Amino acid sequence: MADLLGAGDMDMRVGEDTNVHIQEFSVPFRYHVCFTDGVFRPDNCTFMRELTRLEPSKRHRHAVFIDEGVASAMPGLCQQIADYADAYPTVLQLVAAPEIIAGGEDIKNDPALVERLQRRMVDLGMDRHSYVVGIGGGAFLDMIGYVAATTHRGLRLVRIPTTVLAQNDSGVGVKTGVNAHGSKNLLGVFAPPFSVINDSDFLETLNERDRRAGMAEAVKVALIRDGSFFAALEANADQLAAFERGAVAHLIRRCAELHMRQIAFGGDPFEMGSARPLDFGHWSAHKLESLTSHEVRHGEAVAIGIALDTRYSVRKGLLAEGNDERVCRLLERLGFRLWHPALDDRIADGRRAVLAGLEEFREHLGGQLTITLLTGIGTGHEVNEMDTGLIEECLGWLKEREAVSPEPALAS
């Protein structure tokens, strides 16, 4: 056998063991994140260009799935999508009328829906060069992305996020997933999309609470990666709280850029290690969401988690005194409340239920517990232990602040 191996093959052997060879290769990933408005206006070429950018002369088959909340807020959307395909008949083929599916976190708890949609892809004759177009919020895109990634081992996915949270965070990332066996995102794959198209017009369909919720992720990424962005958020807090379009557009774009930079250059895009810096503030946020049966929005829970871990960073001596108040003031100016009664819930042994989020967070990452804290505004720092007594103290601090702070006026 040795006579059949070239010099390059010999390098693949492990030491002198000719029975072990190393298989190693890399696969580059590349996708576009576009910013536009009126994506399905016939004179807007963004959608057409994205679907045709690899094969400009081919007629591209695509199926569109829409979050029910978006379709209700934009009753003409399905017709606009059909008219758009008709405007480019030589390069676009809409294989069926757009399908409307319920959105929200509940769809990630329905395995029958996933199976039905996988079957739908087969019935439509979708192949690995066909496009699945998902239009909706983060939970909807998680689910439809999982369907696309697991059918034929991967259909091309075009995400059109419709919420602040999805446009600046989850929608530009590489994860898909659904909930199972009582665990959030237990089933899923890392599958970069083919394209992401952020259309600012969709944000006009949101109520104030959902617009605001997505801003927490911008505060998060500013705190761990870009102090100047955090200062800009402070300077524009009043405009952001009033949802001034230009200020919100800047927040979304800069937040998306920082998330993309972390994915590309953070050294662990598919989260093979134990650290996950983009989840600053999330260990308690995920648990709070489940404790409230998702009555608390993800972004609202993240705002509380940010406040908690910032205070913990100060009390641990990592972050200078006063920065906890600075962070809390910004979050409150944006309209977030930084306490929820579920944080006082106790389990049978008397411990706070939210503390179980630490172990659940470790299990989801694998390996040892790794939590991102702060050593400065704009600088994250990884630790592998958390003092539960100190967390209790920080929770008490947040509760006391809530008792004396004016209540933000949140719309439902």
C-alpha atoms as one frame of an Amber mdcrd trajectory, in Angstrom:
protein
   0.000   0.000   0.000   2.847   2.378   0.796   3.984   2.220  -2.812   0.628
   3.675  -3.907   0.931   6.765  -1.678   2.478   9.967  -2.923   4.538  12.321
  -0.793   1.474  14.414   0.029  -0.385  11.351   1.245   2.507  10.401   3.504
   2.104  13.761   5.297  -1.419  12.762   6.289  -0.216   9.847   8.419  -0.184
  10.266  12.178   3.408   9.685  13.191   4.525   6.265  11.992   1.029   4.750
  12.193   0.177   3.956   8.575  -3.370   2.978   9.588  -4.372   6.502  10.600
  -4.723   9.341   8.127  -5.871  12.900   8.744  -8.706  14.197   6.583  -8.751
  17.979   6.577 -10.400  20.531   4.335 -12.033  23.921   4.608 -15.179  25.250
   2.974 -15.542  29.012   2.552 -18.946  30.542   3.252 -20.061  33.778   1.652
 -23.437  35.488   1.763 -24.803  38.962   1.228 -26.624  41.082   3.806 -28.548
  43.771   1.936 -30.247  46.900   3.264 -33.129  48.338   1.285 -36.792  49.368
   1.438 -39.700  48.225  -0.705 -37.986  44.964  -1.619 -40.947  43.725  -3.693
 -41.466  46.909  -5.684 -40.824  45.905  -9.317 -38.291  48.740  -9.687 -36.234
  47.426  -6.752 -33.782  44.914  -8.208 -32.315  43.722  -4.881 -34.308  40.481
  -4.603 -33.839  39.595  -8.273 -30.105  40.319  -8.129 -29.621  38.149  -5.066
 -31.367  35.125  -6.550 -29.496  35.426  -9.851 -26.028  36.423  -8.670 -24.447
  32.985  -9.155 -26.334  31.988 -12.313 -27.530  35.178 -14.017 -29.022  33.491
 -17.074 -31.007  30.787 -15.289 -34.684  30.916 -14.305 -34.639  30.510 -10.543
 -37.319  28.519  -8.760 -38.333  29.898  -5.374 -41.011  29.251  -2.751 -42.037
  31.928  -0.277 -43.224  31.421   3.306 -44.579  34.345   5.329 -45.082  34.915
   9.046 -48.826  35.257   9.638 -48.372  38.450  11.648 -46.533  40.075   8.751
 -49.142  38.971   6.225 -51.932  40.380   8.411 -50.166  43.721   8.742 -49.427
  43.868   5.000 -52.504  42.347   3.304 -51.220  43.058  -0.202 -47.859  41.340
   0.323 -48.694  38.015  -1.356 -49.868  39.787  -4.486 -46.783  42.022  -4.476
 -44.555  38.929  -4.394 -46.444  37.335  -7.304 -46.314  40.578  -9.293 -42.584
  40.875  -8.634 -41.912  37.423 -10.097 -44.070  38.324 -13.097 -41.924  41.434
 -13.631 -38.817  39.252 -14.136 -40.215  36.188 -15.936 -36.955  35.148 -17.600
 -35.046  34.756 -14.334 -37.654  34.184 -11.592 -40.178  31.381 -11.176 -42.445
  31.484  -8.145 -43.361  27.801  -7.829 -46.522  28.323  -5.748 -48.541  31.068
  -4.132 -46.777  32.356  -0.988 -47.745  30.265   2.036 -48.730  31.967   5.284
 -47.695  30.256   8.523 -48.255  31.253  12.129 -45.260  33.008  13.660 -43.948
  33.386  17.193 -42.093  31.009  19.484 -44.887  28.403  19.479 -44.070  27.318
  15.926 -40.696  26.130  17.173 -42.514  23.680  19.450 -44.429  21.911  16.652
 -42.548  18.990  15.069 -45.570  18.198  12.890 -45.216  21.611  11.231 -41.550
  20.982  10.436 -42.381  17.605   8.905 -45.266  19.067   6.897 -43.044  21.791
   5.456 -40.294  19.321   4.603 -42.929  17.322   2.722 -44.061  20.537   1.053
 -40.554  21.135  -0.265 -40.581  17.670  -1.840 -44.040  18.164  -3.331 -42.920
  21.463  -4.885 -39.934  19.751  -6.478 -37.441  21.931  -4.617 -33.805  20.958
  -5.145 -30.486  22.192  -3.793 -30.426  25.057  -6.286 -33.972  26.182  -5.435
 -34.628  28.998  -2.987 -36.677  28.971   0.193 -37.625  32.553   1.018 -38.628
  33.189   4.631 -40.305  36.478   5.558 -40.865  36.996   9.273 -39.467  37.404
  12.751 -36.628  35.557  14.410 -38.544  32.499  15.619 -40.178  32.067  12.223
 -36.804  32.319  10.468 -35.263  29.826  12.901 -37.955  27.291  11.995 -38.059
  27.814   8.235 -34.259  27.841   8.179 -34.211  24.461   9.915 -36.656  23.099
   7.344 -34.504  24.395   4.489 -31.268  23.084   5.997 -32.622  19.579   6.595
 -34.349  19.058   3.240 -32.022  17.576   0.600 -29.242  18.359   3.127 -29.671
  22.050   2.409 -31.822  24.243   0.185 -30.741  27.813  -0.508 -32.280  30.081
   2.114 -33.090  33.754   1.605 -34.050  35.455   4.854 -36.148  38.611   4.851
 -36.274  39.546   8.566 -39.180  41.750   9.594 -38.315  42.739  13.174 -35.575
  44.884  14.673 -34.283  41.846  16.564 -34.094  39.682  13.456 -32.626  42.400
  11.226 -29.819  43.338  13.593 -29.068  39.953  15.169 -30.485  36.496  14.482
 -31.401  37.097  10.855 -27.822  37.872   9.821 -26.346  34.877  11.647 -25.694
  31.249  10.772 -27.992  29.335  13.115 -31.304  27.568  12.635 -33.270  25.594
  15.184 -36.462  24.439  16.825 -37.314  23.570  20.403 -37.627  19.966  21.576
 -37.895  17.929  24.770 -38.361  21.074  26.827 -35.157  22.720  25.586 -34.873
  25.871  23.485 -33.182  25.313  20.098 -32.264  21.718  20.971 -32.603  20.631
  17.345 -30.851  22.695  14.734 -27.916  23.126  12.416 -25.396  25.803  11.592
 -26.358  26.763   8.064 -25.379  30.151   6.636 -28.132  31.659   4.474 -27.689
  32.355   0.775 -28.745  35.969   1.320 -30.297  38.241   3.924 -32.402  41.212
   2.825 -33.240  43.782   5.495 -36.187  45.880   4.330 -36.881  48.820   6.646
 -40.506  49.041   5.484 -41.361  45.877   7.407 -40.481  47.588  10.687 -43.454
  49.902  10.213 -45.748  46.910  10.835 -44.434  46.378  14.388 -46.023  47.574
  17.576 -43.864  49.656  19.892 -43.034  46.792  22.222 -41.629  44.629  19.434
 -39.681  47.517  17.903 -38.096  48.256  21.243 -37.259  44.646  22.114 -34.704
  44.347  19.326 -32.707  47.319  20.582 -31.413  45.292  23.516 -29.188  43.272
  21.196 -27.610  46.497  19.931 -26.807  47.545  23.497 -25.368  44.068  24.100
 -23.019  44.018  21.119 -21.932  47.605  21.775 -21.006  46.686  25.350 -18.834
  43.738  24.375 -17.335  45.073  21.124 -17.676  48.815  20.455 -17.670  51.514
  23.114 -18.149  54.265  20.539 -21.343  52.579  19.346 -22.564  52.465  22.943
 -21.890  56.210  23.250 -23.835  56.786  20.020 -26.766  54.834  21.429 -26.675
  57.060  24.498 -26.559  60.202  22.344 -29.506  59.040  20.236 -31.540  57.371
  22.977 -34.454  59.814  22.722 -34.717  59.390  18.948 -34.487  55.618  19.323
 -37.161  55.573  22.020 -39.388  57.525  19.630 -38.491  55.076  16.818 -37.129
  57.816  14.562 -36.475  55.969  11.313 -32.955  57.215  10.654 -31.752  56.481
  14.178 -33.256  52.980  14.112 -31.721  52.293  10.684 -28.259  53.228  11.995
 -28.733  51.028  15.079 -29.742  48.047  12.957 -26.937  48.384  10.438 -24.143
  48.881  12.983 -25.438  46.070  15.182 -25.653  43.739  12.181 -22.111  44.687
  11.140 -20.741  43.860  14.591 -22.537  40.538  14.676 -21.212  39.668  11.244
 -17.683  40.644  12.294 -17.887  38.361  15.333 -19.102  35.443  13.219 -16.409
  35.960  10.581 -13.438  36.856  12.760 -14.275  35.601  16.245 -12.645  32.272
  15.489 -15.636  30.050  16.230 -18.530  30.702  13.809 -20.160  27.334  14.444
 -19.664  27.487  18.222 -17.453  24.420  18.558 -15.878  25.807  21.729 -17.423
  26.759  25.057 -17.429  30.547  24.682 -20.237  32.489  23.079 -19.570  36.210
  23.538 -22.589  37.278  21.490 -24.728  35.780  24.246 -23.707  38.367  26.844
 -26.649  38.668  29.230 -28.354  35.604  27.789 -27.881  32.929  30.451 -30.546
  34.523  32.641 -32.549  35.860  29.688 -33.220  32.402  28.260 -34.328  31.158
  31.665 -36.550  34.178  32.275 -38.253  33.604  28.938 -39.109  30.035  29.907
 -40.161  30.996  33.447 -42.706  33.418  31.964 -43.807  31.043  29.162 -42.396
  33.629  26.753 -44.686  36.366  28.037 -41.440  38.317  28.296 -40.046  38.998
  24.815 -36.519  37.803  24.078 -35.178  41.350  23.816 -36.873  42.369  27.071
 -35.301  39.417  28.847 -31.902  40.237  27.318 -32.156  43.821  28.626 -32.616
  42.440  32.149 -29.766  39.953  31.614 -27.476  42.746  30.425 -28.277  44.822
  33.499 -27.679  41.833  35.779 -24.328  40.819  34.274 -23.127  44.426  34.095
 -23.854  44.875  37.800 -22.125  41.544  38.486 -19.073  42.758  36.514 -18.882
  45.834  38.744 -19.335  43.882  41.974 -16.689  41.386  40.851 -14.218  44.225
  40.393 -13.918  43.790  36.627 -15.790  46.938  35.593 -15.403  50.428  37.038
 -18.000  51.643  39.527 -20.854  53.591  38.002 -20.909  51.783  34.697 -23.742
  49.570  35.924 -25.894  52.670  36.452 -24.815  54.029  33.085 -25.936  50.866
  31.301 -29.195  50.684  33.221 -29.984  54.323  32.463 -29.582  53.729  28.726
 -31.802  50.641  28.799 -34.439  52.525  30.771 -34.278  55.511  28.402 -34.981
  53.097  25.566 -38.062  51.970  27.468 -36.997  48.710  29.113 -37.970  47.593
  32.582 -35.114  45.867  34.361 -36.990  43.625  36.723 -39.659  40.940  36.437
 -41.393  39.152  39.360 -40.452  35.755  37.895 -36.868  36.487  38.952 -38.094
  35.882  42.505 -39.503  32.425  41.684 -38.035  29.647  43.851 -37.589  25.912
  43.365 -38.149  23.253  46.035 -34.833  23.795  47.825 -35.437  27.545  48.086
 -32.976  28.625  45.391 -34.039  31.096  42.749 -35.292  29.278  39.655 -33.389
  31.647  37.373 -30.063  30.320  38.675 -30.772  27.031  36.903 -30.124  29.020
  33.742 -26.391  28.778  34.409 -26.304  24.992  34.061 -28.739  25.038  31.154
 -26.485  27.564  29.428 -23.440  25.346  30.004 -25.262  22.294  28.649 -26.315
  24.152  25.528 -22.743  25.271  24.820 -21.099  22.068  25.954 -17.807  21.926
  27.830 -17.261  24.158  30.829 -19.441  27.070  31.794 -18.292  30.212  29.967
 -19.977  33.543  30.673 -19.122  36.874  29.077 -18.714  39.767  31.513 -17.346
  43.293  31.021 -14.002  44.887  31.807 -14.960  48.123  30.062 -17.683  49.657
  27.947 -16.923  47.921  24.675 -14.756  45.134  26.092 -16.014  41.650  26.900
 -14.219  39.187  29.171 -14.824  35.432  29.547 -15.108  33.756  32.956 -15.729
  30.126  33.848 -17.301  30.531  37.262 -20.198  32.570  38.622 -20.732  33.284
  42.315 -24.402  32.504  42.935 -24.375  34.466  46.185 -23.158  37.521  44.307
 -25.795  36.956  41.613 -28.432  36.947  44.381 -27.067  40.272  45.604 -27.175
  41.732  42.081 -30.744  40.563  41.604 -31.638  42.306  44.847 -30.017  45.486
  43.526 -32.123  45.337  40.369 -35.278  44.794  42.400 -34.502  47.791  44.591
 -33.864  49.956  41.531 -37.227  48.911  40.112 -38.943  49.999  43.296 -37.620
  53.566  43.024 -37.334  53.983  39.231 -40.107  55.584  37.193 -41.906  52.971
  35.147 -41.218  53.189  31.399 -44.314  53.602  29.261 -44.414  50.368  27.284
 -46.985  49.750  24.587 -48.436  46.274  24.198
